Amino acid sequence: MRYTAASDTEVKLSALLDAAQLEPVFIERDQQEVAVLVSARDYNRISGKAARDFNAFCDAVAERAAARGLTEEILEEILKDA
């Protein structure tokens, strides 16, 4: 993990954004951790957004497949030979 002082963040924002792509960057004020800068990818993973998006995608695919006549029985038959 990386640490930086709050007073330095304005000057170093570009470098901090780059660093946050690799690891969390803790921001300190008066030698106390006050914030953490993380990549959007890590935030989505931590917040569960990626899992929700994947589940929504799976649900949409399942709905389209069902609308086209795919049933559990047909799917089992297709996967039996896989």
Secondary structure in CASP SS format (residue, H / E / C, confidence):
PFRMAT SS
TARGET T0000
AUTHOR 0000-0000-0000
METHOD secondary structure of the structure
MODEL  1
M C 1.00
R E 1.00
Y E 1.00
T E 1.00
A E 1.00
A H 1.00
S H 1.00
D H 1.00
T H 1.00
E H 1.00
V H 1.00
K H 1.00
L H 1.00
S H 1.00
A H 1.00
L H 1.00
L H 1.00
D H 1.00
A H 1.00
A H 1.00
Q C 1.00
L C 1.00
E C 1.00
P C 1.00
V E 1.00
F E 1.00
I E 1.00
E E 1.00
R E 1.00
D C 1.00
Q C 1.00
Q E 1.00
E E 1.00
V E 1.00
A E 1.00
V E 1.00
L E 1.00
V C 1.00
S C 1.00
A H 1.00
R H 1.00
D H 1.00
Y H 1.00
N H 1.00
R H 1.00
I H 1.00
S H 1.00
G C 1.00
K H 1.00
A H 1.00
A H 1.00
R H 1.00
D H 1.00
F H 1.00
N H 1.00
A H 1.00
F H 1.00
C H 1.00
D H 1.00
A H 1.00
V H 1.00
A H 1.00
E H 1.00
R H 1.00
A H 1.00
A H 1.00
A H 1.00
R C 1.00
G C 1.00
L C 1.00
T C 1.00
E H 1.00
E H 1.00
I H 1.00
L H 1.00
E H 1.00
E H 1.00
I H 1.00
L H 1.00
K H 1.00
D C 1.00
A C 1.00
END
